[in-house]
Amino acid sequence: MRHRRTSYLALAIAIALSLSACASSTAAGVGKTDGSSGASPAATTVPTAAEAYRLTQKSGAAAKSVQVVGDYTDQGQKLKLDVSGDRAGQTMRLSVNFGTGVIEILKVNSDFYLKADAAFWMRLNGSAQTAKMAAGKFVKVPAGSAAGMGDFRVGTLLDQVFAKDIPSEDKLNPTVQKTEVDGVPAWLLTAKAGEDTKLFVSADGQGRLLRTESTKNGTLDFTNWDSAPTTTTPPADQLAKTPIL
């Protein structure tokens, strides 16, 4: 039973840590952007792809927090995801929907809380009574299990996205196109033949990554740069009264 519990917890955590694998992320409509990008005027000089790419790398490395929202397909599994937090990992919120129910994980300093529906807890615990008590409530993850969750923070995600999972500078077409993301001016960077990724970068001089998009995997929207919502310990009435992990 312990092995089953560990595997289900690892699955939920792995979604956050492997999110960057979907950063070559459904070519679809236009997503959200953060207020700071929307408030700044568009740059009048069109940059080269290399210039926009380097500015995006710089802004990503300096970012203190971000929120990432997406609908995508990973190895045939369709997922909806919403993850936000600070780079340092003091607070983080992850919500994943596999199409059968939402799994939500909160991190507050070194504490983790997990919330899911009754079906999830039945798979995890096997007890209908426990599943009923835990469904829709946050369960605090024991320190021993939390220690095995690895480097669970937005900073890890950002580092992986910018280092590994968006096209490198030499794989981008040299010119960029003017576009908009929810009415906000942006630069569109496209990849050369053989690559299936589009990058949408704010055209306000900050060069913040707004979206990654691909026809194969889906879309990730990057919002609330440096102003992502923080998480707090769930109130007592939202905590399950039974320890089941």
KAGIGI-V149011 format. One line per field, one symbol per residue. phi: phi as a letter, one per 40 degrees, with the letter a starting at -180 (. if undefined). burial: 1 if it has 9 or more other C-alpha atoms within 8 Angstrom, else 0. A space follows every 50 residues. Layout:
BEGIN
phi = ???
burial = ???
END
This chain:
BEGIN
phi = .cccccccccccccdccbdccbccc.dacbccbcccccccccccccccdc ccccccccccccccaabbbababbfgccbbbabaicccgcbabbbbbcgb icbbbbbbfbcbbbbaccccccccbgbcccccccdgbcbccddccccccg ccacdcdccccccbbbdcdcccccbbbcabbfgcdabbbbccdgbbbbbb bccbgcgccbabaaccbhbbbbbfdgacdcbbddcdcbcccbcbc
burial = 00001101010110111111011111000011110011000100001111 01101110110011111111111100011111111110111111111100 01111111001111111101110110000110111011111000110010 01111111111100111000111001000110011111111000011111 111101111111111011111111110101100000001100000
END
